[in-house]
Amino acid sequence: MKSRRVTWLIVLLLVVIVATSLVLVLHKNAPAPAKQNLTQTPTITTNDVSYIAPTNWAQLTKTELSKEGAASGIGRLSAPPAKFTMAIEPTLSSPKTAASLRTQTLLGLQHLTSYTFVSEKTTPVGGETAEQFIYTFGNSDKTEQQLFVILHEGRAFSLLFTANQKDFGSQVTDFQKIIHSFRFQ
């Protein structure tokens, strides 16, 4: 009787060990649960404008904004790197018409190193008409930029998307999310 009890205890112990091992193996090999974004994508509100920062984008530091001559901006936290910045010209120095803003912008772009014009079009942004320019510059490691210039209430706004030329195409979805969410307050 005692040996039967010992045998059953050994069998029971083996079943517990096998079951525990099986649970651990299945848990280890189970796919990780999808990460859920429990917070809404943040809306950046500054200088009488607002726009949505896509997932994995964060506000640029004041030092970075100062280097860029920008009033606001966000950058991509993960690879490939990209930036969105917004500069505002004061009312007194802003061009008075869309045509003069376009001319001033094109003249300014020509000063970039190895500048290559890609395209230009007129498009709505934030309820206003914007001139959109796409161009590249730089020598060996080319940068591509998409620039929107807008006259709003006597001030010129420059909305600039920047990425390495080889990565630019992969950034367009994020750039579109930002520009489509852009609003004047």
C-alpha positions in Angstrom: 0.0 0.0 0.0 2.8 2.4 0.9 4.7 1.7 -2.3 1.5 2.4 -4.3 1.1 5.7 -2.6 4.8 6.6 -3.3 4.3 5.6 -7.0 1.2 7.8 -7.2 3.0 10.7 -5.6 5.9 10.3 -8.1 3.5 10.1 -11.0 1.6 13.2 -9.7 4.9 15.1 -9.2 5.9 14.2 -12.8 2.6 15.4 -14.2 3.0 18.7 -12.3 6.5 19.1 -13.6 5.5 18.3 -17.2 2.5 20.5 -17.1 4.5 23.4 -15.6 7.2 22.9 -18.3 4.6 22.9 -21.0 3.0 26.1 -19.7 6.4 27.8 -19.6 7.3 26.7 -23.1 4.0 27.8 -24.5 4.2 31.1 -22.7 7.7 31.7 -24.0 6.8 30.9 -27.6 3.5 32.8 -27.6 3.5 35.9 -29.7 3.8 39.1 -27.7 0.6 41.0 -27.4 0.3 44.0 -29.7 1.4 47.2 -28.1 -1.6 49.5 -27.7 -1.3 53.2 -27.9 -3.4 54.1 -24.9 -2.9 57.8 -25.4 -4.1 59.8 -28.3 -1.6 61.2 -30.7 -0.7 64.5 -29.3 -1.8 67.7 -30.8 0.8 70.4 -30.8 -0.6 73.9 -30.2 1.7 76.9 -30.5 1.9 80.3 -32.0 -1.8 80.4 -33.0 -1.6 77.1 -34.9 -2.1 73.4 -34.2 -1.1 70.1 -35.8 -1.0 66.4 -34.9 2.4 64.8 -34.1 2.4 61.3 -35.6 3.3 58.3 -33.4 7.0 58.2 -32.6 7.4 62.0 -33.1 8.3 64.4 -30.3 8.7 68.2 -30.0 12.1 69.6 -30.8 14.1 71.3 -28.1 14.4 75.1 -27.9 18.1 74.7 -28.9 17.2 72.7 -32.0 14.4 75.1 -32.9 16.7 78.1 -32.5 19.3 76.5 -34.8 16.6 76.0 -37.4 15.2 79.5 -37.0 11.8 77.8 -36.2 9.0 78.7 -33.8 7.8 75.1 -33.5 8.8 71.7 -34.6 8.8 68.0 -34.1 11.2 65.2 -35.0 10.9 61.5 -35.6 12.2 59.5 -32.6 12.8 56.3 -34.6 14.8 55.6 -37.8 14.8 56.9 -40.4 15.1 60.4 -39.0 12.9 63.3 -40.2 11.8 66.7 -39.0 8.9 69.1 -39.3 9.6 72.8 -38.5 7.5 75.9 -38.7 8.9 79.4 -39.0 6.9 82.6 -38.9 8.0 85.9 -40.4 6.9 89.0 -38.5 4.1 91.1 -40.0 6.4 94.0 -41.1 8.9 91.8 -43.0 6.4 89.4 -44.6 5.6 89.7 -48.3 2.3 91.3 -48.9 1.1 88.9 -51.7 1.3 85.2 -52.5 3.3 86.0 -55.7 5.9 88.0 -53.8 6.1 85.2 -51.2 6.7 82.6 -53.9 9.4 84.7 -55.6 11.2 85.4 -52.3 11.0 81.7 -51.4 12.5 80.6 -54.8 15.3 83.1 -54.5 16.1 81.9 -51.0 16.2 78.2 -52.1 18.8 79.0 -54.8 21.4 79.7 -52.1 21.4 76.0 -50.9 24.4 73.9 -51.7 23.8 71.8 -54.9 20.1 72.8 -55.0 17.9 70.8 -57.3 14.3 71.9 -57.9 11.9 68.9 -58.0 8.3 70.3 -58.1 6.0 73.1 -57.2 2.2 73.3 -56.8 -0.5 75.3 -55.1 -2.4 73.4 -52.4 -4.8 74.2 -49.5 -3.3 74.1 -46.0 -5.2 75.1 -42.8 -7.9 76.8 -44.8 -5.4 79.0 -46.7 -3.7 78.6 -50.1 -0.1 77.4 -49.8 2.7 77.1 -52.3 4.4 73.7 -52.0 8.0 73.3 -53.1 9.9 70.0 -53.2 13.7 70.2 -53.7 17.0 68.5 -52.8 20.3 69.9 -51.7 23.7 68.8 -50.5 26.6 67.0 -52.0 27.1 63.3 -51.2 24.4 62.8 -48.6 21.5 64.6 -50.2 18.6 66.1 -48.2 15.1 66.4 -49.5 12.7 69.0 -48.3 9.0 69.7 -48.8 8.3 73.4 -48.1 4.8 74.9 -47.8 4.7 78.8 -47.6 1.5 80.4 -46.6 0.3 84.0 -46.0 -2.1 84.2 -43.1 -3.3 87.4 -41.5 -0.3 89.4 -42.9 2.4 86.9 -41.7 4.3 84.4 -43.7 4.4 80.8 -42.4 7.0 78.3 -43.6 6.2 74.7 -42.9 9.2 72.5 -43.7 9.5 68.7 -43.8 13.1 67.4 -44.0 14.5 63.9 -44.4 17.5 62.2 -46.1 16.7 61.9 -49.8 16.9 58.1 -49.8 14.4 58.0 -46.9 12.1 60.8 -47.9 9.5 58.5 -49.6 9.0 56.5 -46.5 8.2 59.6 -44.5 5.4 61.0 -46.8 2.6 59.3 -44.8 3.7 61.1 -41.6 4.3 64.3 -43.4 0.7 64.2 -44.9 -0.7 63.5 -41.5 0.9 66.6 -40.1 0.0 68.9 -43.0 -3.6 67.7 -43.2 -4.1 68.3 -39.5 -2.5 71.8 -39.6 -4.9 74.5 -38.5 -4.7 78.2 -37.8 -6.4 79.1 -34.4 
